[in-house]
Amino acid sequence: MYFRYLNISKNYLSGDEVASTLAEILEYDYSRLEELYLRWNHFTASDGKVIFTKILENEELRVLDFSYNSLGKDNEVCCSKV
């Protein structure tokens, strides 16, 4: 069973553990995730870097909404690759 759509917006998520878990989900070969909505959480630049690194490896993902998080300017270079 695959999931193609994941919306975990407005859950006040943050931290290395949450970011690492999301990165693991994106890393698995069986992940067919096409849409990922992470808006209105509390992800920081370091959280974003962990997640974005795995997003670059996920060929299925078509929609990413990371709006209204606290990524800051430190994440500009990492995000620009996506």
Residue pairs with C-beta under 8 A, 6 or more apart in sequence:
2 30
2 31
2 32
3 32
3 33
4 32
4 33
4 34
4 35
4 60
5 33
5 34
5 35
6 25
6 33
6 35
6 36
6 37
7 35
7 37
8 37
8 38
8 41
9 37
9 38
9 39
9 40
9 41
9 65
10 39
10 40
10 41
11 41
12 41
12 42
13 38
13 41
13 42
13 43
14 41
14 42
14 43
14 44
14 47
15 47
16 46
16 47
16 50
18 47
19 43
19 46
19 47
19 48
19 50
19 51
20 50
22 38
22 50
22 51
22 54
23 50
23 51
23 53
23 54
24 54
25 31
25 33
26 33
26 36
26 51
26 54
26 55
26 57
26 58
26 61
27 54
27 57
27 58
31 58
31 60
32 60
33 58
33 60
33 61
34 60
34 61
34 62
34 63
35 61
35 62
35 63
36 55
36 61
36 63
36 64
36 65
37 63
37 65
38 51
38 64
38 65
38 66
38 69
39 65
39 66
39 67
39 68
39 69
40 67
40 68
40 69
41 68
41 69
42 69
42 70
43 51
43 66
43 69
43 70
43 71
44 69
44 70
44 71
44 72
45 70
45 71
45 72
45 73
45 74
45 75
46 74
48 66
48 69
48 71
48 75
48 78
48 79
49 75
49 78
52 75
52 78
52 79
52 81
52 82
53 78
55 61
55 64
55 82
56 81
56 82
64 82
71 79
